[in-house]
């Protein structure tokens, strides 16, 4: 097992949190501020690409220019052993993907509140010139008071870097991948709206919209459904489902970017839906000790709903939290395939 570096820049290294397609992720501490941070160091396989390194830094600078409650914060960008690194906010919370696995589907109002806050964060990124490109439930984290959008990945950078050696490689989680992104076209924030719509469907039903179950759920089959299949409809899948939320979700998942709502429109439409459905930030797991020494998971109510776009929700916090290091591109999924086989007709 390789030894951990003692320091990266001026940050003390406390442990290795993980490795991904983009590089290593460390838990660190800023001694001058006594602040815990998450450090992402670009992987060695990418360090020889000056274009890739520059894009990594450019994306990081864009994120560092943002200071918003619904966006993970970048504190510092530097160089370590010839590789760029970013020091980022270390989040204490639960990602929505994990909550879905533990608890099953969210209440529709809670899912709507997650989408509302995520849209506010994505709009802030849009204003900074950043498109996320990999929105999914596991990149939406519930903290003490709000939902934060994380892993503003370098999907485009990784895609272009890989395209040097592979034809038709595209990047992005297939379950939430916008059709134009699957086709290798230039994307804007409407691709993030599409992915957020797929995430909304997943949060409400417990399953991504284009998974059927079984052996035919391989990557290329899922992507083909994004491109050609009929859009699934929440109100047809779930009894007595809220019709306006169902219709909005279907618009978000439209194959045509011009039919999807903009982030601005989404932020305007969501608050009355959240209010009507009594939406809240999803509950967090806690642990309750039993007299016999065992423990059972319990759920505490999440913070109350926020009625103003961008306003953080307030409320209680669970006694057990999952420390999540949020780092750019830790788990970007890379799908190799020939784009031509998915041509829209």
N, C-alpha and C positions, 0 to 999 in steps of 0.2 A: 504494500500500500504506500503510495507516494506521500511524502511529508507535506504538511500544509505550510504555506509561506507564513512567516511570522507577521509580516505586514504587506499590505498592498497600498502604495502611496503612504499616506500618514495614518491609515486605518489599521487597527489591530485586528488580526484574524482570530475569530472564536471557533470557527468550524466550517466544514464543507456542507453546504445544503443540497447540492445536486449538480448534475451535469446534463447538458442538453445539446441540441443541434448547434446552438450558437456559442457555447462555451461553458465555463464553470461558474457556479454561484456560491458565494461565501457569505457567512454571517460575520459581520464585523462591528467594530466600535470606533466611533470618533472620540479620541481621548480628550480633545479640547472642549467638546460639548457634552461628553459622557452620553452620547446618543448611539443607539443601536441602529445599524444600517444593513442593507443587503447589497452585496457587491457582485456585479456581473462582469466577468472578464472575457473578452472575445476569444474564441477557441483558436488554438494554434494553427489549425488547418486553414483558417481564414486570414491569418496575420500577414501573409505575403501579398494579399490583394490590396493594393493601395486604394482602389476604388471602393472596395467593400469597407475598409477601415474608415474612409472619409464619409461614407454614407452612414455608418454606425455613429460616428461623431456628430454628423449633421442632424440625424434623428434625435440623438440625445440632447443636443442643444435646443432643438425645438421643444422637447418635453421639459427641459429645464426652465424654459421661459414661462411655463404654465405653473400657476399656483392656485389650484382649485380643489375643493373638498371632494369632488367626484373623480379625480385623476390621481394616480400614484405619482409621487413627486420625485424628481431627480435632483440630488443635492450637489453632485460634483462629477466632473468628467476628467479623467487623467490617463496616464500611460503606465503600464506595468510590464516590464520585461519585453518591451517592443509591441505590446498589445494594448489597445484602448480598454478602459474599464469605466463603469458607471457606478457611483454610490447612490443608492435609491432608498426610499422610504421602506422601512421594515414594518409590514402590516400585521396586526394582531386581529385575526378574524377568521371567518369561514368562507370559502368560495362556494358559489351557488351550485356548481357541479357536485361538490362534496355533499352539500345539503340534500340535493336531489337523490343521491345514492343512499344517504342515511335515512331520510324522512319520506321520500317519495315526492309527488307533485306538490307545488305550492298552491295556496289559495289564489284564485284569479286576481284578486285585488293586490295581494302581496307581489305577485309576478308583475303586475302593472306598475307598482311602485319601483321595483327593481329596474324595469325598462325606463321609467321616467328619469330616474337618477342617472342611469347609464347614458341616456340620450343627452343629458346636460353635460356629462363629462366628455362625450364624443363631440359635442358641439364646440366645447372649449378647445379640443384638439384640432378640429376643423379650422377654427379661427387662427390657430398657430401653424396651419399648413400640414397637419399630420392626419393621415388616414390609418386607422388601426389595422385593417385587413385580416384580423383573426379574432373577431368578437365571438365569444362562446361563454357558456355558463361558468366554466372554470376560470375565466378571466374577469369575472365579476365577483368582487369580494365584499362581504358584509363586515364592517368594522363596528365600533361602539355606536356610532351615530349615523353612518351613511353607507351607501354603496360606492365602491371605488372601481373604476375601470383600470385594469392592469395589463401587463404584457403588451404594451404597444410595440409589437414585434417588428423585426426587420424582414418581414415576409417578402417584400418586394426585392430587398437587397439580396436575400438568400436565393430567391427565385432567379434573379439575373446572374448571380454568381454560379449557380448550378447549371444554367443554360449554356455555359461555355462547353460543358462536357455531356450534356444530355438534351435531347430534342423534346420539346413540348412539356418540360417539367413545370409544374406550377405549385404554389405553396398556399396552404390554408387548411384549416380543419374541414374535412369533406362534409360533415353534417350541417355546416352553416355557411357553405361556400356560395357566394353569389355567382350566377351563371356567367356574367361577363368576366369575373375573376377566373373561373374555370377555363374560359376560352383564352386566357392570357392577354386580355385587353387591359388598357389603362382603366383604373378604377378611381372613384372618388367616394365621398361619404355615403352615397347611396348604397354602396356595397356593405358598409357597416350597418345601415338600416336593415338591409336584407338579413344579415347575420343576426341582428338583434331580434328580428321577427321570428327567425328559426329558433332562437333561444327562448323567446316568449312561448312559442308552441311547446318546446321541450319542458319549460317550467310548469306549464299548465297540465300537460298530459303525462309527463314522466319519460317521454321518449322523443328523440329528434324527429322532425316531420317526414323524412324520407327513408327511414329504416323500416324494413318489413319483418326483420327477424329471420334467422337461418343463414344458410351458406351463400345466398345471393346478395348479402349486404356488404360485399367487398367494395373497395374505394371507387372503382370505375362505375359500378352499378349505382351507387349512391349519387355520384356526380351526374350520371346520365338522367337520373330522376329529377335533380335540380333543373336540368336543362329542358326536359321534355314532359315530365309527369304533371298531372293535374295537381293544383295546390290543395293540400288537405285543409279542412275547415274546422276550426275548434268547435263551433256550435253544432256540427254534425257528429263530432266525436264524443262530446260531453253533454249530458242532459242538463237542460236549463242554463246553459252557459250564456254569459252576458253577450248580447248581440253586437253592440258597438265595439267591444274589445275584440270579438271574433273577426268582425269586418276589418278592423284596423290591422290585425295580425295578418290577414290575408293580403291586404294591400302592401304591407311591409315585405311580404314574401313574393311579390309579383316578379315574374321574369323580366319585366320591362322596368328599367330604372326610373323612367319618367312617370310611371304610375305610382311608385312608392312615395310615401310622405317624406318630406325633408326632415332633418333633425329638428329644425325650428317648428315645423308643423306638429311633429310628434310631441314635442315639449308642450305645445299649446293644447293638444287634444287629451293628453294623459291625465292631468290633475282632476278633471271632473269624473273620469272613470275611477281613479284611485279613491276619490272621496265617496262616490256612490257605493263602491264595493268594500269600503272600510279597509283600504290597503295599508299595510305596514311593512317595514323591513322584516324579512323572514325571521322566525324564531331561531335561537341558537341553542345547541345542545349544552346541557350542564350535567354534572354528575351529582347524584344524591346518595350520601352514605346511608346504609341501612344498619340497624342495630346489630345484625348478625355479622357485620364486617364486610358484606358485599356492597356492590354499587349498582345502581340502575340509571340509565340515562333519563333525564327529565328535560322538559322544554320550558324555557321562560318566554313570555311574550316579548316580541321585538319592539323597538322604539315606535312611537306613534307615527302616523303618516305625516308627510310633509305636503302642504297644499300649495306652496309657492315653488315654481321651478328654480332649482339650484339651492334651495334652502335645506340644510341638513336636518335630518329627523332627530329628535331627542328621545331618550328612554333608557331602560335598564340594560345591563350587560350580564352575560352568563358568567358563572364562576370558573368554567373551564373554557379556555380559548385555544384555538389552533394557530400557532405562529406560522404565518405564511410569508416567505420571502418572495416579493414580487419583483421579477426581473424581466427585462426585455428579452423575448425570444427563447425562454427556457425550454418550452415544449412545443415549438412550432412543428406542426405535422407537415411532412413533405410527401407529396403524392406524385409519383412518376407515371406518365401516361401520354399517349399521343393525343394532342388537343383536337386534331382533325376528326377523330371518331365521335366527338361530341358536338359537331357543327349543328347549330340551330336550323331548323327547316321551317 
